Amino acid sequence: MNGTTKKRITISIVIFILLIILSIFVKIRFDIYQHESKMHDYLISKGYKEEEILKINCELSILPKYPVYVTFKDEPDHTYLYSYSATSGWFQFPPQGEYDPRKFKHLETK
């Protein structure tokens, strides 16, 4: 093998690795977008109006893999944590620690 061939192989390997990394990043961003969009649709289906929702934010995590954080305009100091499962749908986690359910306006009971 001459120097030009080694250089081409090295460049090809680097490009291949970069494409794999880029595709993983794009997949994660797409999954985050999908979870945020599905959460928005879920809230609307539960009767919330667009103007009641302050923020919907999803991120990559360990467990749950894609937690979705929702903040409502009438409770900007509280963030509600949701997770999606293909088998059971959306699940709202209760607030951590001891809490008074009367202080939370958007707790779901199943």
C-alpha positions in Angstrom: 0.0 0.0 0.0 1.3 3.4 -0.9 0.8 6.6 1.1 -2.1 7.8 -1.0 -4.1 4.6 -0.4 -3.5 4.8 3.4 -4.5 8.4 3.4 -7.8 7.6 1.5 -8.6 4.7 3.9 -7.9 6.9 6.9 -10.1 9.7 5.5 -12.9 7.2 4.7 -12.8 5.7 8.2 -12.9 9.2 9.8 -15.8 10.2 7.6 -17.7 7.0 8.4 -17.2 7.5 12.1 -18.4 11.1 11.8 -21.5 10.0 9.9 -22.3 7.5 12.6 -21.9 10.1 15.3 -24.0 12.6 13.3 -26.8 10.0 12.7 -27.0 9.2 16.4 -27.2 12.9 17.3 -30.0 13.5 14.7 -31.9 10.4 16.0 -31.8 11.7 19.5 -32.9 15.2 18.5 -35.7 13.7 16.4 -36.8 11.5 19.4 -36.8 14.5 21.7 -38.9 16.5 19.2 -41.4 13.6 18.9 -41.8 13.3 22.7 -42.4 17.0 23.0 -44.9 17.0 20.2 -46.7 13.9 21.6 -46.8 15.5 25.1 -48.3 18.7 23.6 -51.0 16.6 21.8 -51.6 14.6 25.0 -52.2 17.8 27.0 -54.5 19.3 24.4 -56.5 16.0 24.4 -56.8 16.3 28.2 -58.5 19.6 27.7 -55.6 22.0 28.2 -55.6 25.1 26.0 -52.4 26.2 24.2 -52.2 29.4 26.3 -52.2 27.4 29.5 -48.9 25.6 28.7 -45.8 27.6 29.5 -43.1 25.1 28.5 -42.6 21.5 27.3 -39.0 20.3 27.5 -37.7 16.8 26.8 -34.1 15.6 27.3 -32.1 12.4 27.0 -31.7 10.6 30.3 -31.0 7.2 31.7 -34.4 6.3 33.3 -36.8 7.3 31.9 -34.9 7.5 28.7 -36.8 10.6 27.5 -38.4 12.4 30.5 -40.7 15.3 29.5 -40.9 18.3 31.8 -44.1 20.4 31.6 -44.6 23.8 33.2 -48.0 25.5 33.2 -48.5 29.3 33.1 -50.6 29.3 36.3 -47.8 27.4 38.1 -44.5 28.6 36.8 -42.7 27.4 39.9 -43.8 23.8 39.5 -42.6 21.4 36.8 -44.4 18.2 36.1 -42.5 15.2 35.0 -44.0 12.8 32.4 -42.7 9.6 30.7 -44.1 7.8 27.7 -44.5 4.0 27.4 -45.7 2.4 24.2 -47.7 -0.1 26.3 -49.4 2.2 28.8 -49.1 5.7 27.3 -48.2 8.8 29.3 -47.4 8.6 33.0 -47.0 11.6 35.3 -44.5 11.1 38.2 -45.6 12.5 41.5 -43.5 15.3 43.0 -40.5 14.2 44.9 -40.5 14.0 48.7 -43.4 14.9 50.9 -45.9 17.2 49.2 -49.4 18.6 49.7 -51.4 17.6 46.6 -53.6 20.6 47.2 -50.7 22.9 46.2 -50.5 21.3 42.7 -53.2 22.2 40.2 -52.2 19.8 37.5 -51.6 16.5 39.3 -53.1 13.5 37.4 -54.9 10.7 39.2 -55.3 7.4 37.5 
